[in-house]
Amino acid sequence: MPRNDQPKILLIHGAWHGAWYWEKLFAPRLRELGHRVETMDLPGHGQAGSKRIPWYSVRDYADAVEKVIASSDRPVVLVGHSMGGLVTQKIMERRLPKLAGAALVASVPPAGTRDAVLRIFAKHPLRLLRAALTFDLYQLVRTPAIAHSLFYTANFPRQAVAENWKLVQSESYRAFLDMLALDLPNPKRVDPRLPKWIVGGELDVIFPPAAVTATARAYGVSAHIYPAMAHSLPLDAGWERVADDLSAWVKSLPGFA
Protein backbone atom coordinates (compact mmCIF):
# COMPACT_ATOMS: atom_id res chain seq x y z
CA MET A 1 0.00 0.00 0.00
CA PRO A 2 1.31 3.49 -0.82
CA ARG A 3 2.22 5.67 2.16
CA ASN A 4 0.08 8.76 2.64
CA ASP A 5 3.05 11.09 2.08
CA GLN A 6 4.34 9.46 -1.12
CA PRO A 7 3.97 11.39 -4.39
CA LYS A 8 0.96 10.59 -6.52
CA ILE A 9 1.35 9.86 -10.25
CA LEU A 10 -1.00 11.80 -12.52
CA LEU A 11 -1.16 10.44 -16.09
CA ILE A 12 -2.06 12.85 -18.92
CA HIS A 13 -3.21 11.43 -22.25
CA GLY A 14 -2.38 12.50 -25.78
CA ALA A 15 -4.43 13.77 -28.72
CA TRP A 16 -7.43 11.74 -29.93
CA HIS A 17 -7.32 9.67 -26.75
CA GLY A 18 -8.51 9.83 -23.15
CA ALA A 19 -7.80 8.43 -19.72
CA TRP A 20 -9.02 5.05 -21.00
CA TYR A 21 -5.71 4.07 -22.57
CA TRP A 22 -3.78 4.65 -19.35
CA GLU A 23 -6.38 2.67 -17.42
CA LYS A 24 -6.29 -0.26 -19.83
CA LEU A 25 -2.84 -1.56 -18.84
CA PHE A 26 -0.40 1.09 -17.64
CA ALA A 27 -2.15 2.56 -14.59
CA PRO A 28 -3.09 -0.84 -13.12
CA ARG A 29 0.53 -1.95 -13.46
CA LEU A 30 1.76 1.12 -11.59
CA ARG A 31 -0.77 0.49 -8.83
CA GLU A 32 0.44 -3.10 -8.55
CA LEU A 33 3.95 -1.70 -8.13
CA GLY A 34 2.84 0.30 -5.10
CA HIS A 35 1.93 3.70 -6.51
CA ARG A 36 -1.08 5.91 -5.99
CA VAL A 37 -2.16 6.72 -9.56
CA GLU A 38 -4.75 9.08 -11.00
CA THR A 39 -5.87 9.59 -14.59
CA MET A 40 -8.04 12.30 -16.08
CA ASP A 41 -9.76 13.28 -19.31
CA LEU A 42 -8.67 16.65 -20.62
CA PRO A 43 -11.53 19.06 -21.49
CA GLY A 44 -13.62 17.72 -24.35
CA HIS A 45 -12.21 14.20 -24.05
CA GLY A 46 -13.64 10.89 -22.91
CA GLN A 47 -16.19 10.65 -25.73
CA ALA A 48 -15.36 8.22 -28.51
CA GLY A 49 -16.23 8.95 -32.12
CA SER A 50 -16.03 11.62 -34.77
CA LYS A 51 -18.04 14.34 -33.01
CA ARG A 52 -16.08 17.58 -33.00
CA ILE A 53 -15.05 19.12 -29.71
CA PRO A 54 -14.75 22.84 -28.91
CA TRP A 55 -11.59 24.72 -29.80
CA TYR A 56 -9.90 24.14 -26.48
CA SER A 57 -6.41 25.60 -26.23
CA VAL A 58 -3.35 23.99 -24.70
CA ARG A 59 -3.74 26.55 -21.91
CA ASP A 60 -7.25 25.22 -21.27
CA TYR A 61 -5.80 21.73 -20.96
CA ALA A 62 -3.01 22.91 -18.66
CA ASP A 63 -5.47 24.84 -16.49
CA ALA A 64 -7.52 21.66 -16.01
CA VAL A 65 -4.40 19.73 -15.00
CA GLU A 66 -3.30 22.47 -12.60
CA LYS A 67 -6.66 22.28 -10.83
CA VAL A 68 -6.20 18.56 -10.23
CA ILE A 69 -2.67 19.11 -8.92
CA ALA A 70 -3.80 21.97 -6.67
CA SER A 71 -6.51 19.77 -5.14
CA SER A 72 -4.09 16.93 -4.40
CA ASP A 73 -3.33 16.09 -0.78
CA ARG A 74 0.22 15.10 -1.67
CA PRO A 75 3.01 15.96 -4.15
CA VAL A 76 2.34 14.97 -7.76
CA VAL A 77 4.56 13.42 -10.40
CA LEU A 78 3.09 14.44 -13.75
CA VAL A 79 3.41 12.02 -16.68
CA GLY A 80 2.40 13.25 -20.13
CA HIS A 81 2.26 11.25 -23.34
CA SER A 82 2.43 12.91 -26.78
CA MET A 83 0.18 16.01 -26.61
CA GLY A 84 -0.05 15.32 -22.88
CA GLY A 85 3.71 15.79 -22.81
CA LEU A 86 3.33 19.30 -24.17
CA VAL A 87 0.66 20.02 -21.56
CA THR A 88 3.07 18.67 -18.96
CA GLN A 89 5.79 21.05 -20.19
CA LYS A 90 3.40 23.99 -19.85
CA ILE A 91 2.71 22.90 -16.27
CA MET A 92 6.45 22.63 -15.65
CA GLU A 93 6.75 26.30 -16.63
CA ARG A 94 4.30 27.26 -13.88
CA ARG A 95 6.60 25.90 -11.13
CA LEU A 96 3.74 24.59 -9.01
CA PRO A 97 4.80 23.86 -5.41
CA LYS A 98 3.15 20.42 -5.46
CA LEU A 99 4.91 19.30 -8.66
CA ALA A 100 7.48 16.71 -7.54
CA GLY A 101 8.63 15.54 -10.98
CA ALA A 102 7.72 15.38 -14.64
CA ALA A 103 7.92 12.55 -17.16
CA LEU A 104 7.62 13.11 -20.92
CA VAL A 105 6.63 9.98 -22.84
CA ALA A 106 6.93 10.24 -26.65
CA SER A 107 6.18 13.91 -26.10
CA VAL A 108 5.65 16.83 -28.40
CA PRO A 109 9.09 18.51 -28.35
CA PRO A 110 9.65 22.13 -27.33
CA ALA A 111 10.09 22.95 -31.03
CA GLY A 112 6.50 21.87 -31.68
CA THR A 113 4.85 19.57 -34.18
CA ARG A 114 5.93 21.05 -37.50
CA ASP A 115 8.24 18.16 -38.35
CA ALA A 116 5.65 15.65 -37.16
CA VAL A 117 3.03 17.23 -39.42
CA LEU A 118 5.40 16.95 -42.36
CA ARG A 119 5.99 13.27 -41.58
CA ILE A 120 2.25 12.64 -41.37
CA PHE A 121 1.77 14.51 -44.66
CA ALA A 122 4.30 12.21 -46.30
CA LYS A 123 2.34 9.15 -45.14
CA HIS A 124 -1.23 10.43 -45.46
CA PRO A 125 -1.26 13.59 -47.64
CA LEU A 126 -4.95 13.54 -48.56
CA ARG A 127 -6.05 12.90 -45.01
CA LEU A 128 -3.96 15.77 -43.68
CA LEU A 129 -5.21 18.14 -46.36
CA ARG A 130 -8.80 17.19 -45.61
CA ALA A 131 -8.20 17.73 -41.89
CA ALA A 132 -6.65 21.16 -42.53
CA LEU A 133 -9.38 22.31 -44.91
CA THR A 134 -12.25 21.18 -42.69
CA PHE A 135 -10.64 21.89 -39.30
CA ASP A 136 -11.48 18.28 -38.47
CA LEU A 137 -8.59 16.33 -36.94
CA TYR A 138 -10.63 13.13 -36.75
CA GLN A 139 -9.69 12.73 -40.41
CA LEU A 140 -6.24 11.63 -39.24
CA VAL A 141 -7.61 8.70 -37.22
CA ARG A 142 -10.71 7.90 -39.27
CA THR A 143 -9.79 4.26 -39.89
CA PRO A 144 -8.04 1.57 -37.84
CA ALA A 145 -5.40 1.29 -40.57
CA ILE A 146 -4.41 4.95 -40.23
CA ALA A 147 -4.32 4.68 -36.44
CA HIS A 148 -2.16 1.57 -36.73
CA SER A 149 0.34 3.32 -38.98
CA LEU A 150 0.66 6.31 -36.63
CA PHE A 151 0.53 4.78 -33.17
CA TYR A 152 1.71 1.17 -33.22
CA THR A 153 4.40 -1.12 -34.57
CA ALA A 154 3.61 -3.02 -37.76
CA ASN A 155 3.22 -6.35 -35.97
CA PHE A 156 0.86 -5.02 -33.28
CA PRO A 157 -2.26 -7.25 -33.33
CA ARG A 158 -4.94 -5.87 -35.64
CA GLN A 159 -7.70 -6.92 -33.26
CA ALA A 160 -6.13 -4.82 -30.50
CA VAL A 161 -5.78 -1.89 -32.91
CA ALA A 162 -9.46 -2.18 -33.82
CA GLU A 163 -10.54 -2.32 -30.17
CA ASN A 164 -8.46 0.74 -29.28
CA TRP A 165 -9.60 2.60 -32.40
CA LYS A 166 -13.22 2.35 -31.29
CA LEU A 167 -12.31 4.61 -28.35
CA VAL A 168 -10.44 7.36 -30.20
CA GLN A 169 -12.09 10.71 -30.86
CA SER A 170 -11.67 14.07 -32.51
CA GLU A 171 -9.21 16.66 -31.22
CA SER A 172 -9.27 20.42 -30.75
CA TYR A 173 -8.01 22.25 -33.82
CA ARG A 174 -6.95 25.16 -31.62
CA ALA A 175 -4.76 22.80 -29.59
CA PHE A 176 -3.30 21.56 -32.87
CA LEU A 177 -2.37 25.14 -33.81
CA ASP A 178 -0.90 25.72 -30.35
CA MET A 179 1.30 22.64 -30.72
CA LEU A 180 2.31 23.73 -34.21
CA ALA A 181 3.39 27.26 -33.29
CA LEU A 182 1.04 29.34 -31.14
CA ASP A 183 1.86 28.12 -27.62
CA LEU A 184 5.12 26.21 -27.54
CA PRO A 185 7.00 25.32 -24.33
CA ASN A 186 9.95 27.35 -23.11
CA PRO A 187 12.41 25.11 -21.21
CA LYS A 188 14.17 28.20 -19.81
CA ARG A 189 11.11 28.89 -17.65
CA VAL A 190 11.36 25.49 -15.95
CA ASP A 191 13.11 25.01 -12.62
CA PRO A 192 16.32 23.12 -13.53
CA ARG A 193 16.11 21.29 -10.19
CA LEU A 194 12.78 19.65 -11.11
CA PRO A 195 13.35 15.90 -11.67
CA LYS A 196 12.64 14.92 -15.26
CA TRP A 197 12.32 11.57 -17.09
CA ILE A 198 12.14 11.61 -20.90
CA VAL A 199 11.59 8.55 -23.10
CA GLY A 200 10.52 7.61 -26.62
CA GLY A 201 10.17 4.72 -29.01
CA GLU A 202 12.70 3.60 -31.62
CA LEU A 203 9.97 3.14 -34.26
CA ASP A 204 7.90 6.22 -33.46
CA VAL A 205 6.93 7.88 -36.75
CA ILE A 206 5.44 10.95 -35.05
CA PHE A 207 8.22 11.89 -32.63
CA PRO A 208 11.21 9.72 -33.59
CA PRO A 209 14.30 9.26 -31.42
CA ALA A 210 15.98 12.43 -32.71
CA ALA A 211 13.02 14.52 -31.52
CA VAL A 212 12.99 12.80 -28.12
CA THR A 213 16.73 13.31 -27.73
CA ALA A 214 16.35 17.00 -28.62
CA THR A 215 13.63 17.35 -25.98
CA ALA A 216 15.85 15.77 -23.33
CA ARG A 217 18.76 18.00 -24.34
CA ALA A 218 16.55 21.09 -23.96
CA TYR A 219 15.84 20.08 -20.35
CA GLY A 220 19.38 19.05 -19.49
CA VAL A 221 18.77 15.32 -19.08
CA SER A 222 19.37 12.14 -21.09
CA ALA A 223 16.66 10.39 -23.06
CA HIS A 224 15.95 6.68 -23.09
CA ILE A 225 14.73 5.13 -26.34
CA TYR A 226 12.83 1.85 -26.14
CA PRO A 227 13.83 -0.57 -28.92
CA ALA A 228 11.13 -1.88 -31.26
CA MET A 229 8.40 0.36 -29.85
CA ALA A 230 6.30 2.95 -31.67
CA HIS A 231 4.44 6.08 -30.56
CA SER A 232 1.86 4.56 -28.23
CA LEU A 233 4.23 3.53 -25.46
CA PRO A 234 1.36 3.05 -22.95
CA LEU A 235 -0.24 0.39 -25.23
CA ASP A 236 2.31 -0.93 -27.72
CA ALA A 237 4.06 -4.27 -27.22
CA GLY A 238 6.63 -3.72 -24.48
CA TRP A 239 4.56 -1.25 -22.46
CA GLU A 240 5.45 -3.19 -19.29
CA ARG A 241 9.10 -2.10 -19.58
CA VAL A 242 8.05 1.53 -19.76
CA ALA A 243 5.76 1.22 -16.74
CA ASP A 244 8.38 -0.60 -14.70
CA ASP A 245 11.08 1.93 -15.55
CA LEU A 246 8.77 4.83 -14.71
CA SER A 247 7.99 3.18 -11.39
CA ALA A 248 11.67 2.78 -10.58
CA TRP A 249 12.33 6.44 -11.44
CA VAL A 250 9.45 7.68 -9.30
CA LYS A 251 10.62 5.52 -6.39
CA SER A 252 14.06 7.16 -6.67
CA LEU A 253 12.62 10.64 -6.11
CA PRO A 254 12.92 12.48 -2.79
CA GLY A 255 9.96 11.73 -0.56
CA PHE A 256 9.24 8.26 -1.87
CA ALA A 257 11.71 6.11 0.05
Steps between C-alpha positions, in 0.01 A plus 500: 500500500631849418591718798286809548797733444629337180463693173199420287539427127265694273484364143410741217385358167583607147295627206200297379511293818381516860571360843378162372831402343693558822240302693509207259845370599744765620325647805406160647862389466623807687247437776621141528851640542389700803409840359199721552392581143241736356388551141283771351328598177609837369214741413291366214641148530357169614245476218583257222413573139520767235299772676696824501603654829530872580816688411669442832849646525806339653461756779149367564645151531779618730254693717295182548812307601610774740164481677546128560853555631387786725229280653742216574576416862855401411779586252433401139722345236353602165532258207399623155486300179517666156275810517477431873876547507462851364233572761741365760772738377261794534431391858874473562530867402255596775730364775214369712606427860335156495676388180757241612615383156409484134520217248470556124401187308530526119425867555447792270844668505556862602544582130141392435335270250608648168731211415241249619238658274737472206559132578126437521452687171753270336304194616143628468497816282131495408390436855709787633375737232141405575560554872655843436227615262213387722661571839416139583789305653296180519594460134845390617363207702190420295592136438675231705764472227599866534509473879716189471750675275532799735487347846618139495769271365421310181461167679264633769188277495232638269224395738657710776535793259132471409392486865708806589386686188138475611591726794687775315335835434542836335746759629494876547626683193606791720719264703646376172593858406647558846720192463601609151608853592265708715582378852826309508688411821795703622746276690676809640194569716525160670675452833821311409479317834167336408557125444429402141468165317482504119445194280393406148465211261753388239227454236293808580403666171351807670778594742799283404809454717668817371204709619497328840874551539462869411228535764722342765791723399279809538429399861854397586439127541560182299229325303429129497378345175310172520600258222230369266227724641290759318314813611242348733737397777213452751340234272755368251675166550757555774293747702589306817865609471395863482271469802762318704770753415269790584422335832868460581566866414212624714617284791844664472356848556530684832204425723428153369747285692 
